[in-house]
Amino acid sequence: MNDTQLPWHDAQWRQLQQRRTAGRLAHALLLTGPAGLGKLTFARRLGQALLCESPDTGGDACGRCRSCRLFQAGTHPDYSPVQPAEEGKVIKIDQIRDLCAFLSYTPQYGGYKIALLQPADRLNVNAANSLLKTLEEPLGDCLLLLVTAQPARLPATVRSRCQILSFSSPSPDIALPWLKARIAGGLDAAVLLETAGGAPLAALTYADGERWRRRKELADNYEQVMAGRLDPIRAAEHWARGDLAENLRWLVSWQIDQIRLKMSPQPPRLNNPDLRSRLRGWAERQAPRLLFERLDTAIRLHTLCVTTQVRTDILLEAFLGDVAGE
């Protein structure tokens, strides 16, 4: 099994191969599910397989033919990936117009024309409207692959014209052996997987020692603010460094775990099992109502961070100031 054939994708792959064999493969697929499950990897695997001149018996690309070599080099004339021009920006209408023109041309190699949009939820309103005509009236053997972890942000008119392919976190029986084979000794794969919400690829990124060290620093930082040993403004500056969205995901997960520990001394699961004693200590100092209010605020912070250009540092200062003032 190569790096594109992730074991928790087997059911979805078989499903699509059955549809293809029966001539029922949709012209537009919406790949949805939490981040860290490899939806983009699956989409690229499917795109290459459909363009391959000699796919294997399982429907996968051979990796050796002319089409596969061009695909791997990023120069296949019948494949067009579309994404925001810059991180955090939107997919614009001009990009979709170019894509629709690309799909209208005859395939140069006589097979499929494949378009990949990711993250599809970054389509702005005009771009989404421009895509509708192509979704409603597909041309020949065209396949549009829309990848998103947040399908609700796509207009209902776009979602309704796609066939949904859903991905969910695999069972530990599938995820843990895969993860253990890829992390260094001394790291607990089960803890990494729990912390990543069951998403193996996210867990693998956490195995990076720098990111794991960063998480511990932020936990220390939070505790120092709570104890009154660190000024909230200085703490907010620290939180705003690096991958802010990831930092805020950790903040949200800590609030959820504190609520779980407040409600039950032995909750069935925690997002951060390695921080159990520390989180219990934080939770014991706060009223249940405050914990729920703080969770709501942390979720709003994360949402604003990933969807707007708001000054999140100011909001972080207010959040940590509230933590310090409890």
LODREN-580013 format. One record per atom (N, C-alpha, C): atom name; x, y, z. Coordinates in steps of 0.02 Angstrom, whole numbers. Example, Ala and Ser with C-alpha at 12.3 -4.5 7.8 and 13.67 -1.06 7.14 Angstrom:
2
atom;px;py;pz
N;660;-284;390
CA;615;-225;390
C;660;-165;390
N;642;-112;354
CA;684;-53;357
C;645;2;394
***
This chain:
326
atom;px;py;pz
N;42;-60;0
CA;0;0;0
C;44;62;0
N;35;106;-50
CA;76;167;-52
C;45;222;-10
N;78;280;-8
CA;57;334;36
C;-11;364;18
N;-35;352;-42
CA;-100;379;-61
C;-157;331;-43
N;-140;268;-28
CA;-190;218;-13
C;-197;210;62
N;-233;256;93
CA;-242;256;165
C;-294;203;185
N;-279;161;235
CA;-323;103;249
C;-394;122;268
N;-405;181;297
CA;-473;200;316
C;-513;228;256
N;-482;229;197
CA;-517;249;136
C;-545;190;96
N;-533;129;120
CA;-549;71;79
C;-623;68;59
N;-668;81;107
CA;-739;76;92
C;-760;126;39
N;-736;189;46
CA;-754;240;-3
C;-726;224;-72
N;-665;196;-73
CA;-633;179;-138
C;-673;124;-173
N;-691;72;-135
CA;-730;17;-165
C;-797;42;-191
N;-828;87;-152
CA;-893;115;-172
C;-888;150;-240
N;-836;191;-248
CA;-828;228;-310
C;-810;182;-368
N;-770;131;-355
CA;-752;86;-409
C;-813;47;-433
N;-858;29;-387
CA;-919;-5;-406
C;-963;41;-449
N;-967;104;-429
CA;-1007;151;-469
C;-976;161;-538
N;-910;164;-540
CA;-877;173;-605
C;-889;113;-650
N;-882;54;-623
CA;-893;-7;-662
C;-965;-10;-689
N;-1012;14;-648
CA;-1083;13;-668
C;-1102;73;-711
N;-1054;117;-725
CA;-1068;177;-764
C;-1109;228;-727
N;-1104;229;-660
CA;-1144;275;-620
C;-1100;324;-581
N;-1040;335;-603
CA;-997;383;-568
C;-1023;454;-581
N;-1036;491;-528
CA;-1064;558;-535
C;-1015;605;-569
N;-1041;660;-596
CA;-997;709;-629
C;-968;759;-578
N;-995;758;-516
CA;-969;802;-464
C;-973;766;-397
N;-917;762;-363
CA;-913;730;-298
C;-894;781;-245
N;-930;781;-189
CA;-914;825;-133
C;-885;782;-78
N;-820;787;-66
CA;-786;747;-16
C;-786;786;50
N;-821;759;100
CA;-829;794;163
C;-807;751;221
N;-793;784;276
CA;-773;750;337
C;-722;793;374
N;-707;777;437
CA;-661;817;477
C;-592;823;444
N;-557;875;462
CA;-488;884;438
C;-444;827;466
N;-391;811;429
CA;-343;762;453
C;-358;691;433
N;-406;681;386
CA;-424;614;364
C;-398;598;294
N;-368;648;261
CA;-338;634;195
C;-386;639;137
N;-437;681;142
CA;-485;688;88
C;-451;713;24
N;-403;759;30
CA;-368;784;-28
C;-325;729;-59
N;-293;688;-17
CA;-254;631;-42
C;-299;584;-82
N;-359;571;-56
CA;-407;527;-91
C;-427;558;-158
N;-440;623;-159
CA;-462;656;-221
C;-407;652;-273
N;-345;663;-254
CA;-289;659;-301
C;-280;587;-325
N;-287;539;-280
CA;-282;468;-298
C;-334;451;-351
N;-396;475;-340
CA;-449;461;-388
C;-436;495;-455
N;-415;558;-452
CA;-401;594;-513
C;-348;560;-555
N;-293;540;-523
CA;-240;506;-560
C;-263;440;-588
N;-303;403;-549
CA;-327;338;-572
C;-372;345;-634
N;-414;396;-635
CA;-459;406;-693
C;-421;427;-755
N;-364;459;-746
CA;-324;481;-803
C;-274;428;-826
N;-261;379;-783
CA;-210;329;-797
C;-228;287;-858
N;-177;270;-896
CA;-187;230;-957
C;-190;155;-942
N;-165;134;-884
CA;-163;62;-867
C;-177;51;-793
N;-237;68;-769
CA;-251;58;-697
C;-249;-15;-679
N;-234;-29;-615
CA;-230;-98;-592
C;-300;-126;-578
N;-303;-188;-555
CA;-368;-221;-546
C;-409;-189;-491
N;-377;-153;-446
CA;-413;-118;-393
C;-435;-48;-412
N;-419;-28;-474
CA;-439;38;-498
C;-388;92;-486
N;-330;75;-456
CA;-279;125;-442
C;-234;137;-503
N;-205;197;-504
CA;-159;215;-559
C;-97;170;-557
N;-70;158;-617
CA;-10;115;-621
C;52;151;-596
N;53;218;-602
CA;111;256;-580
C;168;258;-630
N;160;226;-688
CA;216;221;-735
C;200;249;-804
N;138;251;-824
CA;120;272;-891
C;132;347;-902
N;123;369;-963
CA;134;439;-980
C;88;484;-938
N;24;466;-932
CA;-23;507;-893
C;-2;511;-820
N;19;456;-791
CA;39;456;-721
C;101;500;-710
N;148;496;-756
CA;209;537;-749
C;192;611;-753
N;147;628;-799
CA;127;699;-805
C;88;721;-743
N;45;678;-718
CA;6;695;-659
C;52;707;-599
N;100;663;-590
CA;146;669;-534
C;190;731;-540
N;202;752;-602
CA;242;813;-613
C;200;876;-609
N;133;868;-604
CA;89;926;-600
C;77;959;-667
N;87;922;-722
CA;81;952;-789
C;32;915;-834
N;-12;874;-806
CA;-60;839;-848
C;-110;889;-878
N;-118;889;-945
CA;-160;940;-977
C;-235;931;-964
N;-255;873;-938
CA;-327;861;-926
C;-344;862;-852
N;-299;891;-812
CA;-310;896;-739
C;-298;968;-717
N;-346;996;-680
CA;-340;1066;-658
C;-359;1073;-585
N;-309;1083;-541
CA;-324;1096;-470
C;-336;1171;-460
N;-384;1187;-417
CA;-401;1257;-403
C;-402;1267;-327
N;-367;1318;-304
CA;-367;1334;-233
C;-357;1409;-226
N;-368;1437;-166
CA;-356;1509;-158
C;-284;1528;-176
N;-277;1587;-205
CA;-210;1610;-225
C;-164;1619;-165
N;-193;1634;-107
CA;-154;1642;-45
C;-189;1607;12
N;-151;1586;61
CA;-178;1553;120
C;-229;1599;153
N;-288;1572;168
CA;-340;1610;202
C;-383;1653;157
N;-366;1656;92
CA;-405;1695;45
C;-461;1652;14
N;-500;1681;-32
CA;-555;1646;-63
C;-537;1623;-134
N;-576;1577;-160
CA;-572;1558;-230
C;-617;1608;-268
N;-588;1643;-317
CA;-623;1698;-349
C;-657;1676;-414
N;-703;1720;-437
CA;-742;1704;-496
C;-698;1695;-558
N;-645;1733;-565
CA;-602;1726;-623
C;-570;1656;-626
N;-553;1628;-567
CA;-526;1561;-565
C;-577;1509;-589
N;-640;1519;-571
CA;-692;1473;-591
C;-709;1481;-665
N;-707;1542;-690
CA;-717;1552;-762
C;-663;1516;-803
N;-601;1522;-779
CA;-546;1486;-813
C;-557;1411;-810
N;-581;1388;-752
CA;-592;1316;-744
C;-648;1292;-790
N;-702;1330;-795
CA;-757;1310;-839
C;-735;1308;-912
N;-692;1355;-931
CA;-665;1355;-999
C;-622;1293;-1010
N;-581;1276;-961
CA;-540;1215;-964
C;-583;1153;-975
N;-639;1148;-938
CA;-682;1090;-942
C;-718;1086;-1009
N;-726;1143;-1042
CA;-762;1143;-1105
C;-719;1118;-1164
N;-653;1115;-1154
CA;-609;1092;-1207
C;-610;1016;-1213
N;-596;991;-1271
CA;-591;919;-1282
C;-530;892;-1244
N;-537;836;-1209
CA;-479;808;-1173
C;-422;794;-1222
N;-362;814;-1203
CA;-305;805;-1248
C;-286;731;-1255
N;-301;691;-1202
CA;-283;621;-1205
C;-344;577;-1214
N;-401;607;-1231
CA;-459;569;-1250
C;-497;535;-1193
N;-480;549;-1130
CA;-515;519;-1074
C;-554;569;-1033
N;-544;568;-968
CA;-577;614;-923
C;-543;682;-923
N;-582;732;-902
CA;-554;796;-881
C;-572;802;-807
N;-522;815;-766
CA;-531;816;-693
C;-517;885;-666
N;-562;910;-624
CA;-552;974;-589
C;-556;961;-514
N;-510;989;-477
CA;-508;980;-404
C;-511;1049;-371
N;-562;1060;-330
CA;-569;1123;-293
C;-560;1109;-219
N;-511;1142;-189
CA;-500;1132;-117
C;-465;1193;-86
N;-486;1215;-27
CA;-548;1193;5
C;-608;1225;-30
N;-657;1184;-47
CA;-714;1209;-87
C;-754;1261;-49
N;-753;1259;17
CA;-792;1308;56
C;-763;1379;50
N;-706;1386;17
CA;-677;1453;7
C;-701;1485;-58
N;-746;1453;-94
CA;-778;1485;-152
C;-816;1546;-128
N;-803;1605;-158
CA;-846;1662;-140
C;-913;1656;-176
N;-959;1699;-161
CA;-1028;1693;-186
C;-1028;1694;-263
N;-992;1740;-292
CA;-992;1745;-365
C;-960;1685;-398
N;-907;1659;-367
CA;-874;1600;-394
C;-919;1539;-390
N;-955;1532;-334
CA;-1001;1476;-327
C;-1057;1480;-378
N;-1083;1540;-389
CA;-1136;1548;-439
C;-1111;1532;-510
N;-1048;1551;-523
CA;-1019;1538;-589
C;-1010;1464;-600
N;-999;1426;-546
CA;-988;1354;-552
C;-1053;1315;-564
N;-1110;1345;-547
CA;-1174;1310;-549
C;-1190;1283;-619
N;-1180;1324;-670
CA;-1198;1301;-738
C;-1160;1238;-757
N;-1096;1235;-739
CA;-1056;1175;-754
C;-1081;1116;-714
N;-1101;1128;-651
CA;-1128;1074;-610
C;-1194;1048;-638
N;-1234;1094;-665
CA;-1300;1075;-692
C;-1295;1042;-760
N;-1247;1064;-801
CA;-1241;1039;-869
C;-1169;1016;-883
N;-1150;960;-853
CA;-1081;936;-862
C;-1067;918;-935
N;-1005;928;-955
CA;-984;916;-1024
C;-944;852;-1029
N;-971;802;-1064
CA;-934;741;-1076
C;-909;706;-1013
N;-851;676;-1017
CA;-821;640;-961
C;-781;688;-917
N;-817;733;-885
CA;-786;780;-838
C;-803;758;-767
N;-756;767;-721
CA;-769;753;-651
C;-743;812;-610
N;-788;840;-569
CA;-769;893;-523
C;-764;863;-453
N;-708;873;-420
CA;-697;849;-353
C;-693;909;-306
N;-741;916;-262
CA;-743;971;-214
C;-726;942;-145
N;-675;969;-114
CA;-651;943;-51
C;-661;996;4
N;-692;976;59
CA;-702;1024;113
C;-714;988;179
N;-690;1019;233
CA;-706;996;300
C;-766;1033;328
N;-790;1083;291
CA;-845;1124;315
C;-897;1134;260
N;-934;1081;243
CA;-981;1084;187
C;-1038;1133;197
N;-1055;1148;260
CA;-1110;1194;273
C;-1095;1264;247
N;-1032;1279;236
CA;-1014;1346;210
C;-1025;1351;134
N;-1035;1295;102
CA;-1050;1296;31
C;-1124;1312;21
N;-1142;1349;-31
CA;-1213;1361;-44
C;-1250;1295;-55
N;-1312;1294;-33
CA;-1353;1233;-41
C;-1360;1215;-114
N;-1360;1264;-158
CA;-1367;1252;-230
C;-1308;1212;-257
N;-1248;1223;-228
CA;-1189;1185;-249
C;-1191;1116;-219
N;-1205;1111;-154
CA;-1207;1045;-121
C;-1257;998;-153
N;-1315;1025;-171
CA;-1368;983;-197
C;-1352;953;-266
N;-1304;982;-301
CA;-1286;959;-367
C;-1225;913;-367
N;-1203;895;-307
CA;-1145;850;-300
C;-1167;785;-266
N;-1132;732;-281
CA;-1142;670;-245
C;-1095;672;-184
N;-1123;661;-125
CA;-1083;667;-63
C;-1043;603;-51
N;-980;611;-36
CA;-937;556;-15
C;-909;575;54
N;-935;542;105
CA;-919;561;174
C;-862;520;202
N;-820;554;242
CA;-764;522;276
C;-772;534;351
N;-757;485;391
CA;-760;492;464
C;-698;462;495
N;-686;479;557
CA;-626;454;591
C;-627;378;594
N;-572;346;578
CA;-570;272;579
C;-567;246;651
N;-582;182;658
CA;-576;151;724
C;-502;148;743
N;-486;148;808
CA;-416;141;829
C;-382;78;802
N;-422;25;791
CA;-393;-37;764
C;-361;-26;696
N;-389;21;658
CA;-362;37;592
C;-309;92;596
N;-324;144;636
CA;-281;203;637
C;-215;192;676
N;-218;157;732
CA;-158;151;774
C;-100;114;742
N;-112;56;710
CA;-55;23;676
C;-24;67;623
N;-65;102;585
CA;-39;146;533
C;3;202;564
N;-22;230;619
CA;13;286;652
C;77;262;685
N;75;206;720
CA;134;180;755
C;192;167;707
N;176;148;646
CA;228;133;597
C;263;195;571
N;235;254;589
CA;261;317;561
C;286;367;612
N;285;349;676
CA;309;396;727
C;370;368;762
N;408;414;790
CA;469;395;825
C;452;361;891
N;499;320;915
CA;490;288;979
C;486;339;1035
N;450;322;1087
CA;442;367;1143
C;378;407;1141
N;346;412;1083
CA;283;447;1077
C;226;397;1082
N;174;415;1118
CA;116;372;1128
C;67;384;1072
N;60;337;1026
CA;16;345;968
C;-56;354;989
N;-78;320;1042
CA;-147;325;1064
C;-162;396;1089
N;-115;425;1125
CA;-124;494;1150
C;-126;543;1091
N;-81;534;1044
CA;-81;578;985
C;-147;574;948
N;-173;513;940
CA;-235;504;903
C;-294;535;941
N;-296;526;1006
CA;-350;558;1046
C;-347;633;1040
N;-286;660;1046
CA;-278;733;1043
C;-299;761;975
N;-290;721;923
CA;-309;742;855
C;-382;726;839
N;-420;707;889
CA;-491;693;877
C;-503;631;834
N;-454;586;834
CA;-462;524;796
C;-440;530;723
N;-412;587;704
CA;-391;598;634
C;-317;579;627
N;-301;524;593
CA;-232;499;591
C;-181;548;562
N;-199;583;508
CA;-150;628;478
C;-137;688;524
N;-188;711;559
CA;-178;765;608
C;-133;740;664
N;-145;678;686
CA;-103;649;739
C;-30;644;716
N;-20;627;653
CA;48;622;627
C;83;690;629
N;47;744;615
CA;79;810;619
C;96;827;691
N;56;803;739
CA;72;816;809
C;134;778;832
N;152;725;795
CA;212;687;813
C;275;726;800
N;267;781;763
CA;323;827;754
C;341;856;823
N;402;844;846
CA;421;865;913
C;410;939;926
N;419;981;876
CA;411;1053;885
C;339;1070;901
N;291;1039;866
CA;220;1054;877
C;198;1029;946
N;223;971;964
CA;205;943;1030
C;235;987;1085
N;296;1011;1075
CA;327;1056;1124
C;287;1121;1129
N;264;1145;1072
CA;224;1207;1070
C;159;1199;1110
N;128;1142;1103
CA;66;1129;1141
C;79;1131;1216
N;135;1101;1238
CA;152;1102;1309
C;165;1174;1333
N;200;1212;1292
CA;213;1282;1309
C;149;1321;1319
N;100;1309;1275
CA;37;1345;1280
C;-2;1323;1342
N;2;1259;1360
CA;-30;1236;1422
C;2;1269;1483
N;69;1273;1483
CA;104;1307;1538
C;84;1380;1540
N;80;1411;1482
CA;62;1481;1476
C;-8;1493;1505
N;-56;1450;1487
CA;-125;1456;1511
C;-128;1450;1587
N;-90;1403;1613
CA;-90;1392;1686
C;-59;1452;1723
N;-7;1481;1694
CA;24;1539;1725
C;-23;1599;1726
N;-62;1607;1673
CA;-112;1661;1671
C;-164;1649;1725
N;-188;1587;1730
CA;-240;1570;1779
C;-215;1582;1851
N;-150;1570;1861
CA;-122;1578;1928
C;-100;1650;1942
N;-107;1695;1892
CA;-88;1764;1901
C;-14;1777;1896
N;23;1730;1866
CA;96;1738;1861
C;117;1765;1792
N;70;1772;1746
CA;86;1797;1679
C;33;1845;1656
N;56;1904;1632
CA;10;1955;1609
C;-28;1931;1547
N;-94;1938;1545
CA;-134;1914;1487
C;-112;1944;1420
N;-88;2005;1420
CA;-67;2036;1356
C;-5;2001;1329
N;43;1987;1373
CA;103;1950;1352
C;84;1880;1332
N;37;1849;1368
CA;16;1781;1352
C;-17;1779;1283
N;-57;1830;1269
CA;-92;1832;1203
C;-42;1837;1146
N;12;1874;1157
CA;64;1880;1105
C;94;1811;1090
N;103;1772;1143
CA;131;1705;1135
C;82;1659;1097
N;18;1664;1115
CA;-33;1622;1083
C;-41;1640;1009
N;-29;1702;991
CA;-39;1724;922
C;17;1702;875
N;72;1676;903
CA;127;1654;860
C;113;1586;830
N;146;1573;775
CA;139;1507;743
C;72;1497;710
N;47;1436;712
CA;-17;1419;681
C;-73;1436;730
N;-101;1496;722
CA;-151;1520;769
C;-213;1474;769
N;-234;1452;710
CA;-293;1409;707
C;-283;1345;747
N;-223;1316;742
CA;-208;1255;781
C;-205;1271;855
N;-174;1327;873
CA;-171;1347;944
C;-241;1352;973
N;-287;1382;934
CA;-355;1391;958
C;-394;1325;959
N;-377;1279;915
CA;-409;1212;919
C;-390;1179;984
N;-328;1186;1004
CA;-308;1158;1069
C;-346;1192;1126
N;-353;1257;1122
CA;-389;1294;1174
C;-460;1268;1179
N;-493;1259;1123
CA;-562;1233;1123
C;-564;1164;1154
N;-516;1121;1135
CA;-517;1052;1161
C;-506;1051;1236
N;-466;1097;1262
CA;-455;1100;1335
C;-519;1120;1371
N;-556;1166;1342
CA;-619;1187;1374
C;-669;1129;1375
N;-672;1091;1320
CA;-717;1033;1318
C;-698;982;1371
N;-633;968;1378
CA;-611;918;1427
C;-623;942;1498
N;-616;1006;1511
CA;-630;1032;1578
C;-703;1020;1596
N;-748;1030;1548
CA;-819;1018;1561
C;-832;945;1575
N;-800;901;1535
CA;-808;829;1546
C;-785;809;1617
N;-728;836;1638
CA;-701;820;1704
C;-742;851;1760
N;-774;906;1746
CA;-817;938;1795
C;-880;897;1805
N;-905;867;1750
CA;-968;830;1753
C;-958;759;1781
N;-898;730;1770
CA;-884;662;1792
C;-811;654;1809
N;-796;623;1866
CA;-725;614;1884
C;-688;567;1837
N;-725;523;1803
CA;-695;477;1756
C;-735;477;1690
N;-728;530;1651
CA;-765;533;1587
C;-743;477;1540
N;-788;453;1497
CA;-770;398;1452
C;-713;414;1405
N;-704;478;1387
CA;-646;495;1345
C;-629;568;1355
N;-566;584;1341
CA;-541;653;1342
C;-505;667;1276
N;-508;729;1254
CA;-469;748;1195
C;-394;751;1210
N;-378;762;1274
CA;-308;771;1295
C;-294;727;1356
N;-292;661;1346
CA;-284;617;1404
C;-219;627;1441
N;-167;650;1407
CA;-103;661;1440
C;-104;721;1486
N;-154;765;1479
CA;-160;825;1521
C;-214;817;1574
N;-236;756;1587
CA;-294;744;1631
C;-287;779;1698
N;-231;768;1733
CA;-225;797;1801
C;-224;873;1799
N;-191;901;1750
CA;-188;974;1744
C;-257;1002;1728
N;-292;971;1682
CA;-358;995;1663
C;-408;988;1721
N;-401;935;1760
CA;-445;926;1818
C;-433;983;1868
N;-369;1000;1877
CA;-354;1055;1923
C;-385;1121;1899
N;-382;1134;1834
CA;-412;1195;1807
C;-488;1194;1818
N;-518;1136;1804
CA;-591;1131;1807
C;-616;1140;1879
N;-578;1114;1927
CA;-601;1118;1997
C;-606;1190;2022
N;-570;1235;1989
CA;-569;1305;2011
C;-625;1347;1980
N;-666;1317;1937
CA;-715;1356;1900
C;-785;1327;1906
N;-835;1371;1905
CA;-904;1349;1907
C;-924;1321;1839
N;-970;1272;1838
CA;-991;1243;1774
C;-1015;1294;1723
N;-1053;1343;1746
CA;-1079;1393;1699
C;-1022;1431;1665
N;-970;1447;1704
CA;-913;1483;1676
C;-877;1440;1624
N;-871;1375;1638
CA;-838;1331;1590
C;-874;1330;1523
N;-941;1327;1525
CA;-980;1326;1463
C;-974;1393;1427
N;-974;1448;1464
CA;-967;1514;1433
C;-899;1520;1400
N;-848;1494;1433
CA;-781;1499;1406
C;-773;1455;1344
N;-806;1398;1343
CA;-805;1356;1283
C;-836;1393;1225
N;-893;1425;1236
CA;-926;1463;1182
C;-879;1516;1155
N;-845;1551;1200
CA;-800;1604;1178
C;-741;1576;1138
N;-713;1520;1161
CA;-657;1489;1126
C;-677;1467;1056
N;-737;1439;1049
CA;-761;1417;984
C;-770;1477;938
N;-797;1533;964
CA;-805;1593;923
C;-737;1620;901
N;-689;1618;946
CA;-621;1640;929
C;-593;1600;871
N;-599;1534;875
CA;-573;1491;822
C;-609;1504;756
N;-675;1511;759
CA;-714;1524;698
C;-694;1589;666
N;-686;1641;706
CA;-665;1706;679
C;-595;1702;649
N;-552;1663;680
CA;-483;1657;656
C;-480;1627;586
N;-522;1576;573
CA;-517;1540;509
C;-562;1569;455
N;-608;1614;474
CA;-655;1639;423
C;-652;1714;411
N;-617;1752;453
CA;-616;1824;445
C;-545;1851;454
N;-538;1916;445
CA;-474;1950;455
C;-474;1990;520
N;-517;1971;567
CA;-525;2008;630
C;-459;2005;670
N;-449;2057;711
CA;-390;2059;754
C;-398;2009;811
N;-379;1947;799
CA;-389;1894;848
C;-347;1906;910
N;-290;1941;903
CA;-247;1953;961
C;-283;1992;1015
N;-325;2041;994
CA;-362;2081;1042
C;-413;2037;1079
N;-447;1993;1040
CA;-496;1948;1071
C;-461;1898;1118
N;-401;1877;1099
CA;-364;1832;1143
C;-346;1866;1209
N;-326;1929;1204
CA;-311;1966;1265
C;-371;1968;1311
N;-431;1980;1282
CA;-491;1982;1323
C;-506;1914;1354
N;-497;1861;1314
CA;-511;1793;1339
C;-464;1777;1396
N;-399;1788;1386
CA;-351;1771;1438
C;-357;1818;1498
N;-378;1879;1485
CA;-391;1924;1541
C;-447;1899;1585
N;-498;1869;1554
CA;-552;1839;1592
C;-528;1779;1631
N;-483;1739;1602
CA;-455;1682;1637
C;-415;1705;1698
N;-378;1759;1690
CA;-337;1785;1745
C;-380;1816;1799
N;-438;1842;1780
CA;-479;1877;1829
C;-530;1835;1866
N;-528;1770;1854
CA;-580;1727;1885
C;-571;1724;1960
***
